[in-house]
Amino acid sequence: MTATLACDVAIVGGGPAGLMAADRLLKAGRSVHLFDAMPSLGRKFLLAGRGGLNLTHSEPLDRFKTRYRAAAPIVGAWVEDFTPGDLRVFAADLGIETFIGTSGRVFPKEFKAAPLLRAWLANLRARGLQIHVRHRWTGGSLPNTVSFETPDGPLQVTAKALLLALGGASWPSLGSDGCWTAPLAAIGIPSTALQPANCGFEADWSPHLKGFAGTPFKNVALRVGEEEARGEMILTETGIEGGLVYALSGAIRDRIVTQGICTAYLDLKPDLTPENLAAKLTAPRGSASYSTFLKKALRLSPAAIALAREAGPLPTDPVSLAGWLKALPLPLHRPRPIAEAISTAGGVQLDALTPDLMAKARPGVFLAGEMLDWEAPTGGYLLQACFASGVRAARGIEGFLTPAV
């Protein structure tokens, strides 16, 4: 037998976007029920904050908005409505103090996600949010009838509006598996294919170089076409990963898609000009081996020297060698599997939605979060946009439910 319940708004997905929409709708006095397939809410949010929750970033808003690549005009508008400063105030209202790190990233004082999530859920429950876990969305006659499979059997929810905040397809064990693409397409809500973002990339390393797997390359720069980023890269057995790589993952992935391969160029000494580097390489080598000479003259690690040799024969004259070390070619063949990615690109097409994130083909159905077709590098940009999309969707839902005067 199918159980039933009724509410103003049904939200499917208990991540940052869904929870933020619920927060705003409760303030508007709406009856809100939130459903999630997992046994508890915010699982990916908690894992993302395990090593230190990077909540947002403090850089100027004009620069901040450019981080969303092709979707910047749309996602940037969400962020203008709910800014990094607004997010810090929101956290403070929950009793979570934040600070700006040396990199400009914003963290909770305790660094962890769990205190913020606990305080937030307690606040939402106290204000009337009804939470249903282990409830897997199975469709329904959207938007007014929403179906779930639950431990107690089928449930049918009648709602005046529906928000889907189902996440992308990375870390599927935490609840985001991307299985919503086909059912949404069947009701006229199209998606672009989901792809890994903020991910590692594979290179065909030699057995020798694989022996350096796990070695970090700090303070290096990577260039793909006209895009460049600086930071830390980690050599892996299958290729490269790390914050520096994640910052350029969209550009790398796009070149692989269009050209079959992406050659990225690594600058091992971004603080030195080619001329400065060449000058250091004119020092007498004496009886030292070439590797020992490079280690002493430039403080290159054995892994860096091995990577330089992996890219091709090392030039012997100082000027050519300096140029080589400033632009090592790294042929990258494919991204790591989407299940390993921090986030995903692709998703529900933004032009299929109104500015308030309602599906044009299904009035009353709203969508938010990572399931939409946008991407951003790590550094607080991902979470900020998820929170901001929840705010934008809640505004749209409230407008939809409020009769015009």
N, C-alpha and C positions, 0 to 999 in steps of 0.2 A: 504494500500500500504506500502511496506517495504522500509524504507530509507536506504541509504548506505553511507559509508565513508571508506577511505583507510589511512593506516599509516604504519610506520616501525614496531612499537611495540604497542600492546594492553596490558594494565595491568588491571586486574580485582581485585579490592580490594585496598581501600585507607587507610590501616593501616601502621605501621612503615615499614614493609617489602616491600610493594608495592611502598610507597613513596621513600624509599631509592633506590630501583631499578630504579625508574623514574629519580631520581637525577643523578645517575651515567650514565644512558643512554643519558640524555640530554647533559651531559658533553662530551659524545662521538659524539654529533651532530645528534642524532637520532630523528625522528619524533615520539613523544610518546603521546598516548591518554590513560587516566586513567579513569576507570569506577567503580562506586560504587552504591550499591543498596539503600543506605541510603541518606537522604537529605543533609548530610554534611560528610566530611571526618574525620577519626581519632576519632570516637566516643568512642571506648573502650579505646584508648590511653588517651583521656581526662578524662574519669571516673577513670582510674587507677591512674592518677595524681591528683585527687581531694584532697586527704589527704596529698599530698607531692609526687612529681614525683621522684621515685627512678630510675634514668636513667641507672645506671650500678653499678659496684662494683670495688673497688681499690685493691683487694687482688692480690697476685702474679698470673701471667697468668697460671702457671702450676697447681695451686690449683683451679683457676677459671674454667679451662676446665673440671675438674672432676665433676662439678655440674650437668652435663647432663646425668648422670647415664649410661645406656647401649649405648646411642648414643654419648657418649663423644668423641670417636675417630673421628667421622664425624663432629659433631657440633663444637668440639674444633678446627678443621681445619678452619672452617668459622671464628671463633673468632680470630684465629691467623692472618687471612687476614685483619680483621677489629676489632681492639682491643678496650678495654675500653678507652685507651688513644686516639685512633683515634676518638672515639665517642665524647669525650670531646672537641677535636679540631674542629670537625664538628659543635658542638653546639656553640663554640666560634666564628666560622666564621659566624654564624647566629646572633651574638650579644648576645648569652645566656651564661652568666658566670656560671660555676659550682664549687662545692666545695665538699670535702670529709668529711662526718660526722664522729662522734666518732665511729660508728659501722663499718666504712670502706665503707659504701654506698655512692654513688655519687648522688648529687641532683643539680638541677638548683638553682641559688642564690635566685630566687623568689619562689622556691618550686613547682610552678604550671606547668602544661603541656601546658596550653593555649598560653602563650607567645611564646614558642618554635614552636608550631604547626602553629601559625599565621605567624611568621617570615618565616618559612619553606615554607608554601604554597605561600606566596607572592613572595618568591625567585623563586620557581618552575614556577609559572605563568609568571613571568618576563622573564624567560628563555625559555618559549614556551610550557610548559606543558598544554595540553588540558584536562580539567577535566569535566567529565559527571556524575552528581549525579542522583539519582532515576533511575538508569539503572541496571536492574537485569539480570544477566547472565543466559541465557537459553540453552546454548550449542552451536551447530554449527558443521561444518566439520573442526574440529581442526587439525592443528593450523591456517590454512589460512583464514577460515571463522568463525567468532565469532558472536553469536546472542544475542540480548538483548531485553527485554521488557522495554519500556520507557513510560513516560506520553504522548508522542506524537505518540505512536504506536511502532511496531517492528522496530528494527534497525539491519542491517547486516554490520559487520566490516570486511574488508579485511586487514589482517596484515601479515607481513613477519615472525613475532614471537609473541608468546602469553605468558604472565606471569600470572599465577593464584596465588593470595595471599589472599585467602578467609577466613582465620582465622579458629579457631576451632569450638567448639559448646557451649562455656560458654558465659553467658550474651547474649543470642540470640536476645534480644530486641535491642541490639546495632549493629546487623548486622551479627554476626557470628552464623550460625545455623547448620552447618555441613551437609547441604542438598546436598553438592557436591559429597559425597562418592559414591552414586549409579551411577550417570552419568559418573564419572571418571572410575569406575570399568567396565562399559559397553564398554569403549574404551581401556581397557587394562592397566589402571593405578590403581593398587590395594591399599587398605587401611587396616590398623589395626583398629579395633573398637575403636571409641572415648570414652574416660573415663574421669571422673573428676580428676583434679590435683589441687594442692594448694587449698584444700577444707577442710571443716569440716567433722567429722565422728560421727556416731550415736552410743550411748550407751543406755542401758535400765536403766536409772536412776530411783531411788525411788522418790515418790512425795516430800519427805523431801529435797533431794538433788536438785531437780528441783527448789526449792525455792531460791537457790543461783545462779540461771542463771544470766549471765552477769558479774559474778565476775572474775576479772583477777588474774592469778597466775603468779607473776613476778619472774624472776631469778630462774626458775626451769629447770629440764632436763628431757627429754623423751627418752626412748630407745626402739628400735624395732630390735630384733636380735642383730647384731653387729653394727647397725647404731644408733647414738645418736646425739641429738641436744639440744641446750640450749637457753632459751629465755623466751618469754611470751606465756602463754596458757590461753584461756578464756573458762570458764565453760558455756555451753549453756543448754537450756531446753532439747535439743535432744542429747547432747554429748559434744564434745570439738572442738575448732577451734583456730585460731591465728597463728602467724608466726612460733612458735615452731612446731605446728602440720603440717603446710604447708611444712616445711623443710623435714618432714618424710612422706608426703602423699603418695609418690610412694611406699615406703616400706610397709606402712600400707595397701594400696589398694591391692598390690600384694599378701599379706598374706591372706587377706579376700577372694580374688579370688581363691587361691590355697587351703586354709584350712577352709574357711567358716567363720572364725573369726580371729581377730588379737588382741592378748593381748600385749598392750604396757605397759611399766613400767615407772612410774613417780617418780622422785627423788625430794622431796620437799625441800631438803637442800643440793644442790650440792656443796656448799662451805665447808661443814663439812664432815669429814671422819666418817665412822660408829663408830669408837672409840670415836671421839670428841662428836658425837651425844649421844652415850650411857653415856658418862661422864656427860653431861648436864641433862640426865634423871635420874641420881642417886640422884639429889637434893631432900631433904625431901618434901613430898607432903603435909603433915599436913592434915587439914580438907578440903582442896580445892578439888573440883570435878576433875575428870580426865581431862575434857575439859579445865577447868581453869588452871590446872597444865601445860598442854601442851601449852596453850596460853602464860603463863608466862615463862616457861622454854625454849621454842623454838620460841616464837613469831609467832606461827601458827595462821592464821585467822580462824574464825568460819567455813568458807567455806572449808579450807584445812582440818580441823578436821572432818567435815562432809564427805568429800571425802575419808579420811583415814578410817572412819567407814564404808562407802559404800563398800569399797573394801573387807571388811571382819572384823571379830572380832579383836580388837586391842590387841596385845600381852601385857602382864603386866610386864615382866622383861625388863630392860633397853636395853640389847643387842638385844633381838628379836624385840623390838619396834623400835630401831634404824634401824635395817635391813628392817623392814616393811616400815618405812617412806622414806627410800632410794630407795625403789622399789615397789611402790604401783601398783598392777595389775589393768589395765583399759581394760576391754573387749570391743572391738569396733566391731560392727556388719556390718556396711555398710557406704559408703560415702554419704554425702549429694547429692541431685540431681545435675546433670551436669550443669543445668542452673544457679546454685548458685556458681559454682566453679570460681576461678580466672582465671584458664586456663584449658586446656585439654591435656591428654596424648593420644597416638594413632594418626592416620592420615595416609597420604600417605606414603607407605613403602619406607624407604630410599634406599633399594637395588633395587627399581624399577626406580631409578634416576641415572644419571651420576654424577660424582663429581661436575659438574657445574650446577646440579639441573635440568637437562633436562630429561623428561620422555623417558625412553628407548623405550617404545612402540609407542611414538608419537614424533618424532623429530620436534623441533620447539616449543614444549609446555614445559614451565618451571614452576616450582612451588617453593614457598618460604613461610616462616613465620610459624605460629602456625598450619597450616593445615598439616605440615609434622610430622612424627612420632618421636617426641622427647619431653622431658619435662625438667623443671628445677624449683627449688624453687624460691620464691620471693626473692628480695634483689638486683635486677638489672640484674639477669641472664636471665630472660625471654626476656626483651626488647633488651638486647645486642645481643642475638642470632637472634631475629627477624630482627634487623638492619643488622647484619652480613650476614644473609641468603639473604637479598635483594641485598647486595653488590656482593655476590657470584653468584646469579642468573643473575644480570646485566652483570657480566663478561662473563658468559656462553652465554647470548644472543648476546653480542657484538662479541664473537668468532664465534658464529653460523652464524651471518650476514656478517662477514668479510671473503671474499673469500681467500682461502689459496694461498700463493704466490708460 
